[in-house]
Amino acid sequence: MSNDPIHQFHINPISPPIHLGAIDATFTNASLFMVAGVAVASGFMAWAMRSQALVPNRAQSVAEIGYSFIHGMVKDAAGEEGVKRFFPFVFTLFTFIFMANMLGMFPYWFAPTSQIIVTATMALMVFFTVLIIGIAKNGAKFLKLFVPSGVPIYILPFVVLIEIISFFSRPLSHAVRLWANVLAGHLVLKVFAGFVPMMAAAGGIVAIGSVLPLTMTVALYALEFLVAFLQAYVFALLTCIYLNDALHPGH
C-alpha cells in the first residue's frame, strides 16, 4: 500500500473496460462501494423490520429511530407537505451518504463521498428537484424566492442579485461541503497514521515518541465517525431547507 495520502482516493477499475458509446461505464472501486452502501443500508432495514413487532428488538429500534429522526427533520424544515412529497427522497439521501461514509472508515476501503463527482451529482439532483417542483407548483410565484419582502426599493436590485447568485451557487456549496470534509478527514488520518510506523522503525527515543501520533490517530478516527454522521445530517438538512423553498418560495 502506498504511503501517499492521496493514493486512497484513486479510482481503479475492477472489471474489464465497458464502453457505452462515448461513456466509460467500467465498474470501479467507487462503483463497488456505492453499490455496497446501498446493499448494506437496504439489507439492514429489511432485516431489522422483518418481524414488525409491537415491542421492537434492538435492530428494529435502531431502524425506527432512524426513520423517526429523518421524518422529524423533514417535518420541521418543510412541514407536512414536505413529509408527504419528499420524505423518501431525503431518507434515501441520508442513508446512502451515512452508509458510504461509514464504509469508507474501514482501512483499505474506499469512501465514495471523497469524490467530488459523487457529491456534485447528489447536489445537482437536489437543485433540479427544487427548481422543477418549485416552478411546477408555483409558476411565476416561484420568483418570489429572489425578492425578499420588506426590503427598501433602493437596495432591492442588489438584494435580488445576491439572492439569485446565492440560489445558483447552492449546488457548489452543497457538494463541496460534504466532499471537502470527507477528503480532509481521511487525509489527516492517513498523515498521522503514517508517522507511527516511521517513528517506531527509527528506534530509541523517536520510537517512544510514536505513541503521540498513535494517540492522535485514534482520537481522529473516533472524530471521523462523528463527522461521518454529521455530514450526512447536514446534507439532508440543507436538502430539506431547499425543498421547503420549492413548496413555499415566499420569504
C-alpha positions as CSV (number, residue, x, y, z in Angstrom):
1,M,0.0,0.0,0.0
2,S,1.4,3.4,-1.0
3,N,2.4,5.9,1.7
4,D,1.0,8.7,-0.5
5,P,-2.1,10.1,1.4
6,I,-3.8,10.8,-1.9
7,H,-3.5,7.1,-3.0
8,Q,-6.6,6.2,-1.0
9,F,-8.7,8.4,-3.3
10,H,-7.6,6.8,-6.6
11,I,-10.4,5.3,-8.7
12,N,-9.3,2.0,-10.0
13,P,-11.2,-0.3,-12.5
14,I,-12.1,-3.7,-11.2
15,S,-13.8,-5.0,-14.3
16,P,-12.8,-5.2,-18.0
17,P,-13.4,-1.9,-19.8
18,I,-17.0,-1.2,-20.6
19,H,-17.9,1.5,-23.1
20,L,-21.4,2.6,-23.9
21,G,-20.7,4.8,-26.9
22,A,-18.6,7.7,-25.6
23,I,-19.4,6.8,-22.0
24,D,-16.9,4.8,-19.9
25,A,-19.1,2.6,-17.8
26,T,-16.3,0.4,-16.4
27,F,-17.0,-0.9,-12.9
28,T,-14.6,0.7,-10.4
29,N,-13.8,0.6,-6.7
30,A,-16.0,3.7,-6.3
31,S,-18.9,1.8,-8.0
32,L,-18.4,-1.2,-5.8
33,F,-18.6,0.8,-2.6
34,M,-21.6,2.8,-3.8
35,V,-23.4,-0.5,-4.5
36,A,-22.2,-1.9,-1.2
37,G,-23.6,1.2,0.6
38,V,-27.0,0.8,-1.0
39,A,-27.0,-3.0,-0.3
40,V,-25.9,-2.8,3.3
41,A,-28.4,0.0,4.1
42,S,-31.3,-1.8,2.3
43,G,-30.4,-5.1,3.8
44,F,-30.2,-3.7,7.3
45,M,-33.6,-2.0,7.0
46,A,-35.2,-5.1,5.5
47,W,-33.7,-7.4,8.2
48,A,-34.4,-5.0,11.1
49,M,-38.1,-4.6,10.1
50,R,-38.8,-8.2,9.2
51,S,-40.7,-9.0,12.3
52,Q,-42.6,-5.7,12.6
53,A,-43.1,-6.4,16.3
54,L,-45.1,-4.2,18.6
55,V,-42.3,-4.5,21.1
56,P,-39.2,-3.9,18.9
57,N,-35.9,-5.7,19.3
58,R,-32.7,-3.7,19.2
59,A,-32.3,-3.8,15.4
60,Q,-35.9,-2.7,14.8
61,S,-35.5,0.1,17.4
62,V,-32.4,1.4,15.5
63,A,-34.3,1.3,12.2
64,E,-37.4,3.1,13.8
65,I,-35.2,5.7,15.5
66,G,-33.5,6.5,12.2
67,Y,-36.9,6.7,10.4
68,S,-38.3,9.0,13.1
69,F,-35.2,11.2,13.1
70,I,-35.4,11.9,9.4
71,H,-39.2,12.2,9.5
72,G,-38.9,14.8,12.2
73,M,-36.2,16.7,10.4
74,V,-38.2,16.9,7.2
75,K,-41.4,17.9,9.0
76,D,-39.6,20.7,11.0
77,A,-37.9,22.1,7.9
78,A,-40.5,21.6,5.2
79,G,-43.8,21.0,7.0
80,E,-46.4,18.2,6.5
81,E,-46.4,18.8,2.8
82,G,-42.7,18.3,2.6
83,V,-43.1,15.0,4.5
84,K,-45.7,13.7,2.1
85,R,-43.7,14.7,-1.0
86,F,-40.1,14.3,-0.1
87,F,-39.6,12.1,2.9
88,P,-38.5,9.0,0.8
89,F,-36.1,11.2,-1.1
90,V,-34.4,12.7,1.9
91,F,-34.3,9.4,3.8
92,T,-32.6,7.7,0.9
93,L,-30.1,10.5,0.6
94,F,-29.2,10.5,4.3
95,T,-29.0,6.7,4.5
96,F,-26.8,6.4,1.4
97,I,-24.4,9.2,2.5
98,F,-24.2,7.9,6.0
99,M,-23.5,4.3,4.9
100,A,-21.0,5.4,2.3
101,N,-19.2,7.5,4.9
102,M,-19.1,4.6,7.4
103,L,-17.8,2.1,4.9
104,G,-15.1,4.5,4.0
105,M,-13.9,4.4,7.6
106,F,-12.5,0.9,7.3
107,P,-8.8,0.6,6.5
108,Y,-8.1,0.0,2.8
109,W,-11.8,0.5,1.9
110,F,-13.0,3.3,-0.4
111,A,-15.1,6.4,0.6
112,P,-17.4,7.3,-2.4
113,T,-18.2,10.7,-0.9
114,S,-14.5,11.6,-1.1
115,Q,-15.1,12.0,-4.9
116,I,-16.5,15.4,-5.9
117,I,-18.4,13.8,-8.9
118,V,-20.5,11.8,-6.4
119,T,-21.3,14.7,-4.1
120,A,-21.9,17.0,-7.1
121,T,-24.3,14.5,-8.7
122,M,-26.4,14.4,-5.5
123,A,-26.3,18.2,-5.0
124,L,-27.4,18.8,-8.6
125,M,-30.2,16.2,-8.2
126,V,-31.5,18.2,-5.2
127,F,-31.1,21.5,-7.1
128,F,-33.0,20.5,-10.1
129,T,-35.7,18.8,-8.0
130,V,-36.2,22.2,-6.2
131,L,-36.2,24.1,-9.5
132,I,-38.6,21.7,-11.3
133,I,-41.0,21.3,-8.3
134,G,-40.9,25.0,-7.5
135,I,-41.8,26.1,-11.0
136,A,-44.4,23.3,-11.5
137,K,-46.1,24.0,-8.2
138,N,-45.9,27.8,-8.0
139,G,-45.4,29.0,-11.6
140,A,-44.2,32.6,-11.8
141,K,-44.7,32.9,-8.0
142,F,-41.5,30.9,-7.6
143,L,-39.6,34.0,-8.5
144,K,-40.7,35.5,-5.1
145,L,-37.9,33.4,-3.7
146,F,-35.5,36.1,-5.1
147,V,-37.5,39.1,-3.9
148,P,-37.5,39.2,-0.1
149,S,-40.3,41.1,1.5
150,G,-39.7,44.3,3.4
151,V,-36.6,45.3,1.5
152,P,-36.3,49.1,0.7
153,I,-36.8,49.7,-3.1
154,Y,-33.5,51.5,-3.5
155,I,-31.5,48.4,-2.5
156,L,-33.9,45.8,-3.9
157,P,-32.0,45.3,-7.2
158,F,-28.8,44.5,-5.2
159,V,-30.6,42.1,-2.9
160,V,-32.3,40.3,-5.8
161,L,-28.9,39.9,-7.5
162,I,-27.4,38.5,-4.3
163,E,-30.4,36.1,-3.9
164,I,-30.0,34.8,-7.5
165,I,-26.3,34.3,-7.0
166,S,-26.9,32.5,-3.7
167,F,-29.6,30.3,-5.2
168,F,-27.5,29.2,-8.2
169,S,-24.4,28.6,-6.0
170,R,-26.3,26.2,-3.8
171,P,-25.1,23.0,-5.7
172,L,-21.5,24.1,-5.4
173,S,-21.6,24.7,-1.6
174,H,-23.8,21.6,-1.1
175,A,-21.4,19.4,-2.9
176,V,-18.1,20.8,-1.7
177,R,-19.1,20.8,2.0
178,L,-19.6,17.0,2.0
179,W,-16.7,16.3,-0.3
180,A,-14.1,18.6,1.5
181,N,-14.9,17.3,4.9
182,V,-14.6,13.6,4.0
183,L,-11.5,14.2,1.9
184,A,-9.8,16.3,4.6
185,G,-10.6,13.9,7.4
186,H,-9.2,10.9,5.5
187,L,-6.1,12.9,4.5
188,V,-5.3,13.9,8.1
189,L,-5.9,10.4,9.3
190,K,-3.5,9.0,6.7
191,V,-0.8,11.5,7.5
192,F,-0.9,10.9,11.3
193,A,-1.1,7.1,10.9
194,G,1.9,7.2,8.6
195,F,4.0,8.8,11.3
196,V,3.5,5.8,13.6
197,P,5.5,3.1,11.7
198,M,8.1,5.7,10.5
199,M,8.9,6.8,14.1
200,A,8.6,3.2,15.5
201,A,11.2,2.0,12.9
202,A,13.6,4.8,13.8
203,G,14.2,3.2,17.3
204,G,15.3,4.8,20.5
205,I,13.6,7.9,21.8
206,V,11.9,8.5,18.5
207,A,10.2,5.1,18.7
208,I,8.8,6.1,22.1
209,G,7.5,9.3,20.6
210,S,5.4,7.3,18.1
211,V,2.9,7.0,20.9
212,L,1.9,10.6,20.3
213,P,0.8,10.2,16.6
214,L,-0.8,6.9,17.5
215,T,-2.9,8.6,20.2
216,M,-3.8,11.4,17.7
217,T,-4.8,8.8,15.1
218,V,-7.1,7.0,17.5
219,A,-8.7,10.3,18.6
220,L,-9.1,11.5,15.0
221,Y,-10.5,8.1,14.0
222,A,-13.2,8.5,16.7
223,L,-13.9,12.1,15.5
224,E,-14.3,10.9,11.9
225,F,-17.0,8.5,12.9
226,L,-18.9,11.5,14.3
227,V,-18.1,13.5,11.1
228,A,-19.5,10.7,9.0
229,F,-22.9,11.1,10.7
230,L,-22.8,14.9,10.9
231,Q,-22.0,15.4,7.2
232,A,-24.9,13.0,6.2
233,Y,-27.2,15.0,8.6
234,V,-26.1,18.4,7.3
235,F,-26.5,17.4,3.6
236,A,-30.0,16.0,4.4
237,L,-30.9,19.1,6.5
238,L,-29.9,21.5,3.7
239,T,-31.9,19.4,1.3
240,C,-35.0,19.9,3.4
241,I,-34.4,23.6,3.6
242,Y,-34.0,23.9,-0.1
243,L,-37.1,21.7,-0.8
244,N,-39.1,24.0,1.5
245,D,-38.2,26.8,-0.9
246,A,-39.8,24.8,-3.7
247,L,-43.0,24.4,-1.7
248,H,-43.1,27.9,0.0
249,P,-41.0,30.3,-2.1
250,G,-42.1,33.4,-0.3
251,H,-39.8,34.8,2.5
